[in-house]
């Protein structure tokens, strides 16, 4: 063989890449975490409806303004942007790991001018020579044991984990946005209720003043009426302050300057029954949670790194070569007689390292076992969060029914007490007690609504999204 151009070396390396390799180390399998998982959740309603994931779960609240805010936060939130940039970084590392499995090819050029003395005799002349070199060096590691393949596998799992971590951030930010929005509406309703109570106390004060001037009510009734009005008015600054702080927090999540705005007015029938949670929620849908997917992706990476450490104990074989031209005359550089090439095969086998490589493998195996324990804890915690949210939902709905019943009775009691006071049958303190009970019941209803709606946000978050019934089960 007269010469071997560098493209033949690259072709040979490519053939070796495509021929595959033996991967030492264990192939990934989802571990048995030792937890007996039921088919459905304990506190889910009985039934046979099979829910399917849906992405835009927040639309269950049927609020166009809320939908607009969620779209805005997904677009402008800074935490999401940071997580997105992190994916680009991890993707670049994955591409680096993939590139290690292919030959590397470089271009080298050199021009050298050298001067030397021809002889040591007096008056000897110096001779100057020029040398020009142009070559394409290449190198390639034969991945016979799958070290590079396992490294690429680990990098790919790291990329999946980064993408799932971004989903975690997005899901958390969306849930926080909705929660702040619900808190904002709750404070607006409480302010609205407080304004109505202030107006009611003002009318009552005017009535008591009129009765006092006519001698029908004592001075104590007048003092109590004024005291009740002052107490109601004193609660307003704190409510407005809390509303402003919530609005500022929401603005920061949306990537806006933290400004405040006046409270909005809400209808009496503000609370609307949400689409019910479908019965028979299967526990398998929990696996779509991004934190569980991220934990399993990390486990895949740790498993692949065990193979990397194990392959490091086997011989490494490197194929290197170079093809180029060398000449003393630049115009003769690319002539056939100026060609030069070399091809070499190197092998390195560790013989004695005092157990360093073996310990490195054992460390990788220990990290994998830590990952298994971490994965099991995340799964178990996820089941706890879902069961807790389902249990809380059931109790909060029952509590709201009790608050509604109490509010109905409180309004009736206030009306009776006011009528009896006008007829002189009860004192004004009785009227105040029933009125305060009614306004407290109205505020409790607002807070009960917030608890029910916030629990729905929590339920969607811990389930990893929403659900949609199969067509065969639609009513």
Buried (B, 14 or more C-beta within 10 A) or exposed (E): EEEBEBEBBBEBBEEBBEEEBEBBBEEBEEBEBEEEEEEBBEBBBEEEBBBEEEEEBBBBBEBEEBBEBBEBBEEEBEBBBEBBEBBEEBBEEBEEBBEBBBBEBEEEEEEEEEEEEEEEEEEEEEEEEEEBBBBBBBBBBBBBBBBBBBBBBBBBBBBBBBBBBBBBBBBBBBBBBBBBBBBBBBBBBBBBBBBEBBEBBBEBBEBBBEBBEEEEBBEEBBEBBBEBBEEBBEBBEEBBEBBBBBBBBBBEBBBEEEEBEEBEEBEEEBBEEEBEBBBBBBBEBBEEBBBBBBBBBBBBBBBBBBBBBBBBBBEBBEBBBBBBBBBEEEEEBEEEEBBEBEBEEEEEEEEEEEEEBBEBBEEBBEBBEEBBEBBBEBBBEBBEBBBBBBBBBBEBBEBBEEBBEBBEEBBEBBEBBBEBBEEEEBBBEBBBEBBBBBBBBBBBBBBBBBBBBBBBBBBBBBBBBBBBBEEEBEE
